[in-house]
Amino acid sequence: MKFKKTIVGLAMGLGLCVSLLTPAFADDETTLVVMIRGLDNPYHANYAAGAHALGERLGLPVSVLSSEGNSQKQFADLRAQIARTGGNMVVNIDPNEGPDVVPIAKILEDAGVYWVNWWNKPDEVSPSSYPHWVAHITFDAEQQGYYNAIELFKTFETPNEGSVIAVQGMLSNNAAIGRFKGLQKALAENPGVELLQWEAADWDTNRAYEVTKQLLAAHPDVDGIWTANDNMAIGAIAALKETSDAGAVKVSGTDGIPDAFDAIIDGTLSSTEFMDSRYQSQLGLTMALAAKNGDLDPSTTPAEHRAFMISGTQVNADNVETFVEEVFNTMPEYDLTDYYAQWVSAAE
């Protein structure tokens, strides 16, 4: 059974049109803006898919801004979108890196635009400092890195005894930092496992392929490869397939992209964690729209609801086929009336 799909194919299969082109919008319509890295990663593409589904449901225009990993482009695109809509918009954003959040906050605050962000922000920065910043929402990245490391260690010829190499994400990205802390926690609990070396590959599949080739040349007898996300895991698997260790040495990831589910079925990936970015997009846009319409007042929202974590879904060989069929391959009509339905804990 194969679950691999192209980005556009995935979106079209959901009856959506994912486009980076911004049509002309009526002045009296609030534009739903989703800001992502790009459509090359299914996780980010599903932010766009979720936004389009919500826009269709509400009868509102949607604009997808893709930074392609360039923070300066993200800032410029945001300013252009504000000018285009006259500020009649709400924003759901997954910033490139934590330090980008303050410039984004200032741009949106000056324009009076309500917004929700995911994953990244500096630890010392709080949404309460910005009246139009409705919420910062994230996942427990440390737990994700820990879970996938533990699952990986189980696959060793002698479980929990061996060595790993690691492929990191963007080093100033909060998710990458947290997931690597999770790996370190798992290593501390399993002294029989040694981390031989790690390198950053910035979430990129091709770069992860090259990095993994270099790491394998230095450490040919490694027992597993931990990666900070699924895109990089796919690159690591490609590098392993050029050796005799493909399948014998497993890789771990995080995000829950189609290629990752295929890899779990094929026996090359040990596990992943799925974060439903379709829901993330719709939740963030709904909260920002409620604030804009006066139905949600950020200034009276408790701190634990201004910065909080929600839950993901752990996927391994035991549940992957059922999960894909019942969850991933559908577009639920999410209940967005309770903004905190998946609340796990405060994030500050």
C-alpha contacts under 8 A as a table, 3 or more apart, distances in Angstrom:
res1	aa1	res2	aa2	distance
1	M	262	D	7.85
1	M	265	I	7.76
2	K	262	D	5.79
3	F	258	P	5.56
3	F	259	D	7.03
3	F	261	F	6.64
3	F	262	D	5.76
3	F	324	V	7.79
4	K	258	P	4.95
4	K	259	D	5.25
4	K	261	F	7.88
4	K	262	D	6.39
5	K	9	G	6.10
5	K	10	L	5.83
5	K	258	P	6.46
5	K	259	D	7.78
6	T	9	G	4.91
6	T	10	L	5.98
7	I	10	L	5.22
7	I	11	A	6.46
7	I	39	L	6.63
7	I	40	D	6.88
7	I	41	N	7.53
7	I	42	P	5.81
7	I	45	A	6.69
8	V	11	A	5.17
8	V	12	M	6.00
8	V	18	V	7.07
9	G	12	M	5.08
9	G	13	G	5.84
10	L	13	G	5.11
10	L	14	L	6.62
11	A	14	L	5.20
11	A	15	G	6.69
11	A	16	L	5.43
11	A	17	C	6.71
11	A	18	V	6.60
11	A	45	A	7.98
11	A	46	N	7.53
11	A	49	A	5.93
12	M	15	G	4.90
12	M	16	L	5.08
12	M	17	C	6.26
12	M	18	V	7.86
13	G	16	L	7.33
14	L	49	A	7.99
14	L	330	T	7.47
14	L	331	M	6.63
16	L	49	A	6.43
16	L	52	H	6.45
16	L	53	A	6.78
17	C	49	A	7.62
17	C	52	H	7.10
18	V	48	A	6.35
18	V	49	A	6.41
18	V	52	H	7.28
19	S	22	T	7.81
19	S	64	V	6.85
20	L	63	S	7.31
20	L	64	V	5.42
20	L	65	L	6.39
20	L	66	S	6.99
21	L	63	S	7.54
21	L	64	V	7.54
22	T	63	S	5.66
22	T	64	V	7.44
23	P	63	S	7.98
25	F	29	E	7.10
25	F	31	T	7.65
25	F	61	P	6.82
25	F	85	T	7.41
26	A	29	E	5.58
27	D	30	T	7.92
27	D	85	T	6.85
27	D	86	G	7.88
27	D	88	N	7.60
28	D	88	N	7.76
29	E	60	L	6.50
29	E	61	P	7.29
29	E	88	N	7.23
30	T	60	L	6.57
30	T	61	P	7.20
30	T	88	N	5.17
30	T	89	M	4.86
30	T	90	V	7.15
31	T	60	L	6.35
31	T	61	P	5.12
31	T	62	V	5.64
31	T	63	S	6.90
31	T	85	T	7.40
31	T	88	N	6.48
31	T	89	M	4.45
31	T	90	V	6.44
32	L	51	A	7.18
32	L	55	G	7.02
32	L	60	L	6.99
32	L	61	P	6.17
32	L	62	V	4.69
32	L	63	S	6.22
32	L	89	M	5.96
32	L	90	V	5.48
32	L	91	V	6.31
32	L	92	N	7.99
32	L	285	L	6.65
33	V	51	A	7.89
33	V	62	V	5.85
33	V	63	S	4.84
33	V	64	V	5.97
33	V	65	L	7.33
33	V	89	M	6.78
33	V	90	V	5.99
33	V	91	V	4.70
33	V	92	N	6.27
33	V	285	L	7.84
34	V	47	Y	7.06
34	V	48	A	6.58
34	V	51	A	6.88
34	V	62	V	7.76
34	V	63	S	6.44
34	V	64	V	5.10
34	V	65	L	6.25
34	V	91	V	5.80
34	V	92	N	4.86
34	V	93	I	5.74
34	V	281	S	7.15
35	M	64	V	6.01
35	M	65	L	4.75
35	M	66	S	6.01
35	M	67	S	7.52
35	M	74	Q	7.80
35	M	91	V	7.43
35	M	92	N	6.34
35	M	93	I	4.61
35	M	94	D	6.20
35	M	95	P	7.59
36	I	44	H	5.97
36	I	45	A	7.84
36	I	47	Y	7.41
36	I	64	V	7.54
36	I	65	L	6.32
36	I	66	S	5.12
36	I	67	S	6.39
36	I	68	E	7.95
36	I	93	I	6.45
36	I	94	D	5.61
36	I	95	P	7.16
37	R	44	H	6.66
37	R	66	S	5.25
37	R	67	S	4.94
37	R	68	E	4.83
37	R	69	G	5.20
37	R	70	N	7.99
37	R	94	D	7.63
37	R	95	P	7.86
37	R	96	N	6.86
38	G	41	N	6.65
38	G	44	H	6.36
38	G	45	A	6.73
38	G	66	S	4.87
38	G	67	S	6.42
38	G	68	E	5.23
38	G	69	G	7.58
39	L	42	P	6.59
39	L	44	H	6.23
39	L	45	A	4.64
39	L	66	S	7.71
40	D	44	H	7.82
40	D	45	A	7.19
41	N	44	H	5.46
41	N	45	A	6.12
41	N	231	N	7.06
42	P	45	A	4.75
42	P	46	N	6.02
42	P	257	I	5.82
42	P	258	P	7.52
43	Y	46	N	5.41
43	Y	47	Y	7.09
43	Y	255	D	6.53
43	Y	256	G	7.35
43	Y	257	I	6.15
43	Y	275	M	7.98
43	Y	276	D	7.91
43	Y	277	S	6.32
44	H	47	Y	5.31
44	H	48	A	7.17
44	H	277	S	7.04
45	A	48	A	5.28
45	A	49	A	6.43
46	N	49	A	4.64
46	N	50	G	5.96
46	N	276	D	7.88
46	N	277	S	5.55
46	N	278	R	5.16
47	Y	50	G	5.27
47	Y	51	A	6.25
47	Y	277	S	5.01
47	Y	278	R	5.02
47	Y	279	Y	7.89
47	Y	280	Q	6.99
47	Y	281	S	5.11
48	A	51	A	5.07
48	A	52	H	6.18
48	A	64	V	6.38
48	A	278	R	7.41
48	A	281	S	7.43
49	A	52	H	5.26
49	A	53	A	6.28
49	A	278	R	6.24
50	G	53	A	5.15
50	G	54	L	6.24
50	G	277	S	7.24
50	G	278	R	3.95
50	G	279	Y	6.46
50	G	280	Q	7.91
50	G	281	S	5.71
50	G	282	Q	5.85
51	A	54	L	5.10
51	A	55	G	6.02
51	A	62	V	6.74
51	A	278	R	7.17
51	A	281	S	5.78
51	A	282	Q	5.86
51	A	285	L	7.73
52	H	55	G	4.96
52	H	56	E	6.12
52	H	62	V	6.17
53	A	56	E	5.19
53	A	57	R	6.21
54	L	57	R	4.93
54	L	58	L	6.10
54	L	282	Q	6.22
55	G	58	L	5.18
55	G	59	G	5.53
55	G	60	L	4.74
55	G	61	P	5.88
55	G	62	V	6.00
56	E	59	G	5.08
56	E	60	L	6.60
56	E	61	P	7.95
57	R	60	L	7.95
65	L	74	Q	7.58
65	L	77	D	6.74
65	L	78	L	7.74
66	S	74	Q	7.22
67	S	70	N	5.25
67	S	71	S	6.64
67	S	73	K	5.57
67	S	74	Q	4.85
67	S	77	D	7.88
69	G	96	N	6.17
70	N	73	K	5.31
70	N	74	Q	6.36
70	N	96	N	7.53
71	S	74	Q	4.90
71	S	75	F	6.37
71	S	96	N	6.35
71	S	100	D	6.91
72	Q	75	F	5.15
72	Q	76	A	6.20
73	K	76	A	5.02
73	K	77	D	5.91
74	Q	77	D	5.23
74	Q	78	L	6.14
75	F	78	L	5.16
75	F	79	R	6.35
75	F	103	P	7.68
75	F	104	I	6.72
76	A	79	R	5.22
76	A	80	A	6.20
77	D	80	A	5.04
77	D	81	Q	6.10
78	L	81	Q	5.11
78	L	82	I	6.29
78	L	107	I	7.97
79	R	82	I	5.13
79	R	83	A	6.30
79	R	107	I	7.20
80	A	83	A	5.08
80	A	84	R	6.07
81	Q	84	R	4.93
81	Q	85	T	6.16
81	Q	87	G	7.84
82	I	85	T	5.36
82	I	86	G	5.56
82	I	87	G	4.67
82	I	88	N	7.57
82	I	89	M	7.55
82	I	111	A	7.24
83	A	86	G	5.12
83	A	87	G	6.70
84	R	87	G	7.75
85	T	88	N	5.35
85	T	89	M	6.74
87	G	111	A	5.99
87	G	112	G	7.07
87	G	113	V	6.26
88	N	113	V	7.48
89	M	113	V	6.49
89	M	114	Y	7.76
90	V	113	V	5.99
90	V	114	Y	5.35
90	V	115	W	5.70
90	V	285	L	6.54
90	V	288	A	5.80
90	V	289	L	6.10
90	V	292	K	7.64
91	V	113	V	7.56
91	V	114	Y	6.59
91	V	115	W	4.56
91	V	116	V	6.39
91	V	284	G	7.68
91	V	285	L	6.24
91	V	288	A	6.93
92	N	115	W	5.82
92	N	116	V	5.03
92	N	117	N	5.78
92	N	118	W	7.90
92	N	281	S	6.21
92	N	284	G	5.36
92	N	285	L	5.53
92	N	288	A	7.83
93	I	115	W	7.63
93	I	116	V	6.42
93	I	117	N	4.75
93	I	118	W	6.34
94	D	117	N	5.75
94	D	118	W	5.03
94	D	119	W	6.66
94	D	120	N	7.20
95	P	98	G	7.11
95	P	100	D	6.48
95	P	101	V	6.69
95	P	117	N	7.28
95	P	118	W	7.29
95	P	119	W	7.66
95	P	120	N	6.18
96	N	100	D	6.86
96	N	120	N	7.59
96	N	173	N	7.16
97	E	100	D	5.57
97	E	101	V	7.48
97	E	120	N	5.90
97	E	121	K	7.43
97	E	170	M	7.77
97	E	172	S	5.96
97	E	173	N	4.65
97	E	174	N	7.09
98	G	101	V	5.80
98	G	120	N	4.50
98	G	121	K	4.16
98	G	122	P	5.20
98	G	172	S	6.51
98	G	173	N	5.73
98	G	174	N	6.25
99	P	102	V	6.43
99	P	103	P	8.00
99	P	121	K	6.58
99	P	122	P	6.13
99	P	172	S	7.84
100	D	103	P	5.78
100	D	104	I	6.34
100	D	121	K	7.64
101	V	104	I	5.07
101	V	105	A	5.95
101	V	120	N	7.15
101	V	121	K	5.58
101	V	122	P	7.47
102	V	105	A	4.99
102	V	106	K	6.22
102	V	121	K	7.94
102	V	125	V	7.83
103	P	106	K	5.15
103	P	107	I	6.21
104	I	107	I	5.16
104	I	108	L	6.23
105	A	108	L	5.29
105	A	109	E	5.87
105	A	130	Y	7.18
105	A	133	W	7.16
106	K	109	E	5.04
106	K	110	D	6.03
107	I	110	D	5.41
107	I	111	A	6.47
108	L	111	A	5.04
108	L	112	G	6.00
108	L	113	V	5.13
108	L	114	Y	7.21
108	L	115	W	7.71
108	L	132	H	7.51
109	E	112	G	4.97
109	E	113	V	6.22
109	E	114	Y	7.89
109	E	130	Y	6.86
109	E	131	P	7.43
109	E	132	H	6.04
109	E	133	W	7.85
110	D	113	V	7.92
112	G	132	H	6.57
113	V	132	H	6.18
113	V	292	K	7.86
114	Y	132	H	4.54
114	Y	133	W	5.88
114	Y	134	V	6.47
114	Y	288	A	5.24
114	Y	289	L	7.38
114	Y	291	A	6.77
114	Y	292	K	6.29
115	W	132	H	6.47
115	W	133	W	5.27
115	W	134	V	5.78
115	W	135	A	7.45
115	W	284	G	7.43
115	W	285	L	7.47
115	W	288	A	5.20
116	V	133	W	6.19
116	V	134	V	5.55
116	V	135	A	5.07
116	V	136	H	5.96
116	V	137	I	7.57
116	V	284	G	5.24
116	V	285	L	7.17
116	V	287	M	7.49
116	V	288	A	6.34
117	N	120	N	7.46
117	N	135	A	6.67
117	N	136	H	5.08
117	N	137	I	6.34
117	N	284	G	7.30
118	W	136	H	5.85
118	W	137	I	4.94
118	W	138	T	5.37
119	W	136	H	7.49
119	W	137	I	6.37
119	W	138	T	4.58
119	W	139	F	7.05
119	W	174	N	6.44
119	W	175	A	6.36
120	N	138	T	7.83
120	N	173	N	6.50
120	N	174	N	5.28
120	N	175	A	7.23
121	K	125	V	6.78
121	K	136	H	8.00
121	K	174	N	7.17
122	P	125	V	5.39
123	D	126	S	7.79
123	D	348	E	7.76
125	V	129	S	7.64
126	S	129	S	5.69
126	S	130	Y	7.79
126	S	307	A	7.87
127	P	130	Y	5.55
127	P	131	P	7.61
127	P	133	W	5.45
127	P	134	V	6.92
127	P	135	A	6.29
127	P	136	H	6.77
127	P	306	R	6.45
127	P	307	A	7.19
128	S	131	P	6.56
128	S	133	W	7.41
128	S	298	P	7.90
128	S	299	S	7.31
128	S	303	A	7.70
128	S	306	R	7.36
130	Y	133	W	5.42
131	P	134	V	7.44
131	P	298	P	6.77
131	P	299	S	6.65
132	H	298	P	7.42
133	W	136	H	7.85
133	W	298	P	7.57
134	V	287	M	7.12
134	V	288	A	6.25
134	V	291	A	7.24
134	V	298	P	5.46
134	V	306	R	6.46
135	A	298	P	7.95
135	A	305	H	7.09
135	A	306	R	4.36
135	A	307	A	5.62
135	A	308	F	7.92
136	H	306	R	6.08
136	H	307	A	4.58
136	H	308	F	6.57
137	I	306	R	7.89
137	I	307	A	5.71
137	I	308	F	5.13
137	I	309	M	5.65
137	I	310	I	7.25
137	I	347	A	7.66
138	T	308	F	6.39
138	T	309	M	4.76
138	T	310	I	6.40
138	T	347	A	7.46
139	F	309	M	4.88
139	F	310	I	5.49
139	F	311	S	6.38
139	F	312	G	7.16
140	D	143	Q	5.36
140	D	144	Q	6.39
140	D	178	G	7.65
140	D	309	M	6.51
140	D	310	I	7.81
140	D	311	S	7.83
141	A	144	Q	4.94
141	A	145	G	6.26
141	A	174	N	7.99
141	A	175	A	5.40
141	A	176	A	7.62
141	A	177	I	7.97
141	A	178	G	4.75
141	A	179	R	4.90
141	A	182	G	7.43
142	E	145	G	5.24
142	E	146	Y	6.11
142	E	175	A	7.99
142	E	177	I	7.99
142	E	178	G	4.32
142	E	179	R	4.53
142	E	180	F	7.00
142	E	181	K	5.63
142	E	182	G	4.22
142	E	183	L	7.79
143	Q	146	Y	4.92
143	Q	147	Y	5.93
143	Q	179	R	7.11
143	Q	182	G	5.76
144	Q	147	Y	5.21
144	Q	148	N	6.23
144	Q	179	R	6.04
144	Q	182	G	6.81
144	Q	254	T	7.09
144	Q	273	E	6.77
145	G	148	N	5.42
145	G	149	A	6.08
145	G	178	G	7.23
145	G	179	R	3.96
145	G	180	F	6.09
145	G	181	K	7.11
145	G	182	G	4.33
145	G	183	L	5.29
145	G	228	A	7.05
145	G	254	T	7.77
146	Y	149	A	5.13
146	Y	150	I	6.17
146	Y	179	R	7.01
146	Y	181	K	7.74
146	Y	182	G	3.97
146	Y	183	L	5.07
146	Y	184	Q	7.76
146	Y	185	K	6.52
146	Y	186	A	5.52
147	Y	150	I	5.23
147	Y	151	E	6.25
147	Y	182	G	7.66
148	N	151	E	5.07
148	N	152	L	6.07
148	N	226	W	7.76
148	N	252	S	5.86
148	N	253	G	6.72
148	N	254	T	7.50
148	N	270	S	7.63
148	N	271	S	5.92
148	N	272	T	6.40
148	N	273	E	7.87
149	A	152	L	4.99
149	A	153	F	6.18
149	A	182	G	7.68
149	A	183	L	5.69
149	A	186	A	6.31
149	A	226	W	6.54
149	A	252	S	7.04
150	I	153	F	5.16
150	I	154	K	6.48
150	I	186	A	6.28
151	E	154	K	5.31
151	E	155	T	7.04
151	E	252	S	7.87
151	E	270	S	6.31
151	E	271	S	6.52
152	L	155	T	5.48
152	L	156	F	7.39
152	L	224	G	6.71
152	L	225	I	7.90
152	L	226	W	7.39
152	L	250	K	6.99
152	L	251	V	6.93
152	L	252	S	6.13
152	L	270	S	5.66
152	L	271	S	7.40
153	F	156	F	5.71
153	F	159	P	5.94
153	F	160	N	4.86
153	F	161	E	7.43
153	F	193	V	7.68
153	F	224	G	7.41
154	K	159	P	4.67
154	K	160	N	5.83
155	T	158	T	7.89
155	T	159	P	6.03
155	T	250	K	7.15
155	T	270	S	7.35
156	F	159	P	4.72
156	F	160	N	6.56
156	F	161	E	6.86
156	F	162	G	6.84
156	F	223	D	5.99
156	F	224	G	7.16
156	F	249	V	7.69
157	E	223	D	7.85
158	T	161	E	5.51
158	T	162	G	7.38
159	P	162	G	7.93
160	N	190	N	6.47
160	N	192	G	6.16
160	N	193	V	6.12
161	E	190	N	7.99
161	E	192	G	4.64
161	E	193	V	5.18
162	G	192	G	6.32
162	G	193	V	4.84
162	G	194	E	6.43
162	G	222	V	7.47
162	G	223	D	5.81
163	S	193	V	5.23
163	S	194	E	4.58
163	S	195	L	5.83
163	S	196	L	6.54
163	S	222	V	5.40
163	S	223	D	5.27
163	S	224	G	6.66
164	V	193	V	7.25
164	V	194	E	6.21
164	V	195	L	4.99
164	V	196	L	6.04
164	V	197	Q	7.74
164	V	222	V	5.66
164	V	223	D	5.77
164	V	224	G	4.81
164	V	225	I	5.41
164	V	226	W	6.86
165	I	195	L	5.77
165	I	196	L	5.55
165	I	197	Q	5.23
165	I	198	W	5.69
165	I	215	L	7.14
165	I	222	V	7.04
165	I	224	G	6.77
165	I	225	I	5.11
165	I	226	W	6.34
166	A	195	L	7.47
166	A	197	Q	6.50
166	A	198	W	4.47
166	A	199	E	6.61
166	A	225	I	5.69
166	A	226	W	4.69
166	A	227	T	5.59
167	V	198	W	5.67
167	V	199	E	5.28
167	V	200	A	5.57
167	V	201	A	6.35
167	V	208	A	6.84
167	V	211	V	7.51
167	V	212	T	7.36
167	V	225	I	7.60
167	V	226	W	6.36
167	V	227	T	4.62
167	V	228	A	6.40
167	V	232	M	7.30
168	Q	171	L	7.30
168	Q	176	A	6.57
168	Q	180	F	7.27
168	Q	198	W	6.93
168	Q	199	E	5.87
168	Q	200	A	4.23
168	Q	201	A	5.91
168	Q	202	D	6.96
168	Q	203	W	7.67
168	Q	227	T	6.09
168	Q	228	A	5.34
169	G	173	N	7.42
169	G	176	A	5.12
169	G	200	A	5.49
169	G	201	A	5.58
169	G	202	D	4.32
169	G	203	W	4.90
169	G	227	T	7.99
169	G	228	A	5.75
169	G	229	N	7.34
170	M	173	N	5.29
170	M	176	A	6.20
170	M	200	A	6.67
170	M	201	A	7.05
170	M	202	D	4.27
170	M	203	W	6.56
171	L	176	A	6.37
171	L	177	I	6.57
171	L	200	A	7.11
171	L	202	D	7.52
172	S	176	A	7.53
172	S	177	I	7.09
173	N	176	A	5.35
173	N	177	I	6.24
174	N	177	I	5.08
174	N	178	G	6.07
175	A	178	G	5.17
175	A	179	R	6.00
176	A	179	R	5.26
176	A	180	F	6.15
176	A	228	A	6.17
177	I	180	F	5.37
177	I	181	K	6.35
178	G	181	K	5.05
178	G	182	G	6.35
179	R	182	G	4.92
179	R	183	L	6.45
179	R	228	A	6.28
180	F	183	L	4.99
180	F	184	Q	6.29
180	F	228	A	7.14
181	K	184	Q	4.99
181	K	185	K	6.16
182	G	185	K	5.00
182	G	186	A	6.27
183	L	186	A	5.11
183	L	187	L	6.19
184	Q	187	L	5.00
184	Q	188	A	6.17
185	K	188	A	5.11
185	K	189	E	6.39
186	A	189	E	5.15
186	A	190	N	6.18
187	L	190	N	4.96
187	L	191	P	6.18
187	L	193	V	6.22
187	L	194	E	7.13
187	L	195	L	7.68
188	A	191	P	5.94
190	N	193	V	5.80
191	P	194	E	7.18
195	L	198	W	7.76
196	L	219	H	7.67
197	Q	215	L	7.35
198	W	215	L	7.85
199	E	211	V	6.82
200	A	208	A	7.93
200	A	211	V	7.80
201	A	204	D	5.90
201	A	205	T	7.91
201	A	207	R	5.36
201	A	208	A	5.09
201	A	211	V	6.83
201	A	232	M	7.24
202	D	207	R	7.63
203	W	208	A	7.64
203	W	228	A	7.68
203	W	229	N	6.67
203	W	231	N	6.34
203	W	232	M	5.76
204	D	207	R	5.37
204	D	208	A	6.04
204	D	231	N	6.27
204	D	232	M	5.73
204	D	235	G	7.98
205	T	208	A	5.08
205	T	209	Y	6.22
205	T	231	N	5.11
205	T	232	M	4.59
205	T	233	A	7.44
205	T	234	I	6.38
205	T	235	G	4.58
205	T	236	A	7.88
206	N	209	Y	5.04
206	N	210	E	6.48
206	N	232	M	7.76
206	N	235	G	5.90
207	R	210	E	5.16
207	R	211	V	6.07
207	R	232	M	7.77
207	R	235	G	7.44
208	A	211	V	4.97
208	A	212	T	5.85
208	A	232	M	5.06
208	A	233	A	7.46
208	A	235	G	5.06
208	A	236	A	5.88
209	Y	212	T	5.24
209	Y	213	K	6.25
209	Y	232	M	7.41
209	Y	234	I	7.93
209	Y	235	G	4.16
209	Y	236	A	5.07
209	Y	237	I	7.74
209	Y	238	A	6.43
209	Y	239	A	5.40
210	E	213	K	5.17
210	E	214	Q	6.42
210	E	235	G	7.92
210	E	239	A	7.50
211	V	214	Q	5.20
211	V	215	L	6.22
212	T	215	L	4.95
212	T	216	L	5.94
212	T	235	G	7.74
212	T	236	A	5.50
212	T	239	A	6.24
213	K	216	L	5.16
213	K	217	A	6.15
213	K	236	A	7.87
213	K	239	A	5.66
213	K	240	L	7.78
214	Q	217	A	5.14
214	Q	218	A	6.50
215	L	218	A	5.18
215	L	219	H	5.99
215	L	220	P	8.00
216	L	219	H	4.79
216	L	220	P	4.86
216	L	221	D	7.90
216	L	222	V	7.51
217	A	220	P	5.70
219	H	222	V	5.89
222	V	225	I	7.74
222	V	249	V	7.54
223	D	249	V	5.55
223	D	250	K	7.60
224	G	249	V	5.19
224	G	250	K	5.28
224	G	251	V	5.96
225	I	236	A	7.63
225	I	249	V	7.42
225	I	250	K	6.39
225	I	251	V	4.66
225	I	252	S	6.54
226	W	233	A	7.83
226	W	251	V	5.75
226	W	252	S	5.08
226	W	253	G	6.86
227	T	230	D	7.36
227	T	232	M	6.34
227	T	233	A	5.62
227	T	251	V	7.11
227	T	252	S	5.79
227	T	253	G	5.25
227	T	254	T	7.84
228	A	232	M	7.20
228	A	233	A	7.75
228	A	253	G	5.82
228	A	254	T	6.35
229	N	232	M	5.68
229	N	233	A	6.27
229	N	253	G	4.60
229	N	254	T	4.34
229	N	255	D	6.03
230	D	233	A	4.68
230	D	234	I	6.17
230	D	252	S	7.65
230	D	253	G	4.48
230	D	254	T	5.12
230	D	255	D	5.85
230	D	256	G	6.91
230	D	257	I	6.66
230	D	259	D	7.93
230	D	260	A	6.08
230	D	272	T	7.30
231	N	234	I	5.38
231	N	235	G	6.72
231	N	253	G	7.91
231	N	257	I	7.93
232	M	235	G	5.00
232	M	236	A	6.22
232	M	253	G	7.59
233	A	236	A	4.96
233	A	237	I	6.13
233	A	251	V	6.27
233	A	252	S	6.41
233	A	253	G	5.48
233	A	260	A	7.90
233	A	269	L	7.79
234	I	237	I	5.06
234	I	238	A	6.25
234	I	259	D	7.23
234	I	260	A	7.21
235	G	238	A	5.09
235	G	239	A	6.42
236	A	239	A	5.11
236	A	240	L	6.28
236	A	251	V	7.24
237	I	240	L	4.97
237	I	241	K	6.20
237	I	246	A	7.12
237	I	250	K	7.96
237	I	251	V	6.81
237	I	268	T	6.90
237	I	269	L	7.93
238	A	241	K	5.14
238	A	242	E	6.96
239	A	242	E	5.51
239	A	243	T	7.35
240	L	243	T	5.28
240	L	244	S	7.48
240	L	245	D	6.11
240	L	246	A	5.01
240	L	249	V	7.86
241	K	244	S	7.02
241	K	245	D	7.08
241	K	246	A	4.84
242	E	246	A	7.68
243	T	246	A	6.50
245	D	248	A	5.14
245	D	249	V	5.52
246	A	249	V	5.98
246	A	250	K	7.42
246	A	268	T	6.83
247	G	250	K	5.84
247	G	267	G	5.87
247	G	268	T	4.70
248	A	268	T	7.73
249	V	268	T	7.48
250	K	267	G	7.57
250	K	268	T	5.15
250	K	269	L	5.48
250	K	270	S	6.05
251	V	268	T	6.38
251	V	269	L	4.81
251	V	270	S	5.95
252	S	269	L	5.51
252	S	270	S	5.30
252	S	271	S	5.48
252	S	272	T	6.49
253	G	260	A	7.67
253	G	269	L	7.48
253	G	270	S	7.99
253	G	271	S	6.39
253	G	272	T	4.98
253	G	273	E	7.59
254	T	271	S	7.64
254	T	272	T	4.41
254	T	273	E	4.89
254	T	274	F	6.91
255	D	272	T	6.37
255	D	273	E	5.39
255	D	274	F	4.89
255	D	275	M	5.85
256	G	260	A	6.20
256	G	261	F	7.02
256	G	272	T	5.82
256	G	273	E	5.53
256	G	274	F	4.03
256	G	275	M	6.66
256	G	315	V	7.84
257	I	260	A	5.32
257	I	261	F	6.73
257	I	274	F	7.58
258	P	261	F	5.25
258	P	262	D	6.44
259	D	262	D	5.05
259	D	263	A	6.14
260	A	263	A	4.95
260	A	264	I	6.25
260	A	269	L	6.93
260	A	272	T	7.19
261	F	264	I	5.14
261	F	265	I	6.35
261	F	320	V	6.54
261	F	324	V	7.71
262	D	265	I	5.13
262	D	266	D	6.09
263	A	266	D	4.87
263	A	267	G	6.03
263	A	268	T	5.22
263	A	269	L	5.08
264	I	267	G	5.08
264	I	268	T	5.99
264	I	269	L	4.65
264	I	270	S	6.04
264	I	271	S	6.63
264	I	316	N	6.60
264	I	317	A	5.90
264	I	320	V	7.36
265	I	268	T	7.81
265	I	317	A	6.58
265	I	320	V	7.45
265	I	321	E	7.95
266	D	269	L	7.66
267	G	270	S	7.10
270	S	316	N	6.30
270	S	317	A	7.30
271	S	314	Q	7.54
271	S	315	V	5.72
271	S	316	N	4.48
271	S	317	A	7.30
272	T	314	Q	6.22
272	T	315	V	5.40
272	T	316	N	6.63
273	E	312	G	6.39
273	E	313	T	5.43
273	E	314	Q	4.42
273	E	315	V	5.69
274	F	312	G	5.62
274	F	313	T	5.04
274	F	314	Q	6.37
274	F	315	V	7.07
275	M	311	S	7.79
275	M	312	G	4.93
275	M	313	T	6.71
276	D	279	Y	5.45
276	D	280	Q	6.32
276	D	312	G	7.38
277	S	280	Q	4.52
277	S	281	S	5.91
278	R	281	S	5.34
278	R	282	Q	6.37
279	Y	282	Q	5.11
279	Y	283	L	5.85
279	Y	334	Y	7.08
280	Q	283	L	5.21
280	Q	284	G	6.07
281	S	284	G	5.35
281	S	285	L	6.12
282	Q	285	L	5.25
282	Q	286	T	5.89
282	Q	336	L	7.81
283	L	286	T	5.15
283	L	287	M	6.16
283	L	336	L	6.40
283	L	339	Y	6.78
284	G	287	M	5.27
284	G	288	A	6.18
285	L	288	A	5.13
285	L	289	L	5.94
286	T	289	L	5.07
286	T	290	A	6.05
286	T	336	L	7.20
287	M	290	A	5.06
287	M	291	A	6.29
287	M	296	L	7.30
287	M	339	Y	7.11
288	A	291	A	5.10
288	A	292	K	6.23
289	L	292	K	4.98
289	L	293	N	6.10
290	A	293	N	5.08
290	A	294	G	6.11
290	A	295	D	4.88
290	A	296	L	5.27
291	A	294	G	5.10
291	A	295	D	5.68
291	A	296	L	4.44
291	A	297	D	5.81
291	A	298	P	7.06
292	K	295	D	7.62
292	K	296	L	7.88
293	N	296	L	7.73
294	G	297	D	6.61
297	D	300	T	5.68
297	D	301	T	6.38
298	P	301	T	4.97
298	P	306	R	7.46
301	T	305	H	6.36
301	T	306	R	6.67
302	P	305	H	5.41
302	P	306	R	6.58
303	A	306	R	5.00
303	A	307	A	6.56
303	A	346	A	7.84
304	E	307	A	5.72
304	E	308	F	5.96
304	E	345	S	7.38
304	E	346	A	4.67
304	E	347	A	7.25
304	E	348	E	7.60
305	H	308	F	5.94
305	H	340	Y	7.52
305	H	346	A	7.07
307	A	346	A	5.94
307	A	347	A	5.10
307	A	348	E	6.28
308	F	343	W	6.84
308	F	344	V	7.34
308	F	345	S	5.72
308	F	346	A	4.13
308	F	347	A	4.29
308	F	348	E	7.33
309	M	343	W	5.94
309	M	344	V	5.45
309	M	345	S	5.40
309	M	346	A	6.09
309	M	347	A	5.77
310	I	342	Q	5.12
310	I	343	W	4.66
310	I	344	V	5.11
310	I	345	S	7.34
311	S	342	Q	6.03
311	S	343	W	7.05
311	S	344	V	6.33
315	V	318	D	7.68
315	V	319	N	6.13
315	V	320	V	5.72
315	V	323	F	7.63
316	N	319	N	5.88
316	N	320	V	5.71
317	A	320	V	5.54
319	N	322	T	5.62
319	N	323	F	5.97
320	V	323	F	5.10
320	V	324	V	6.12
321	E	324	V	5.33
321	E	325	E	6.25
322	T	325	E	5.28
322	T	326	E	5.98
323	F	326	E	5.35
323	F	327	V	5.43
323	F	328	F	6.59
324	V	327	V	5.54
324	V	328	F	4.61
324	V	329	N	5.86
325	E	328	F	6.39
325	E	329	N	5.68
325	E	330	T	7.80
326	E	329	N	6.70
326	E	330	T	6.99
327	V	330	T	5.80
328	F	331	M	7.73
335	D	338	D	7.06
336	L	339	Y	6.04
338	D	341	A	5.43
339	Y	342	Q	7.94
340	Y	343	W	4.88
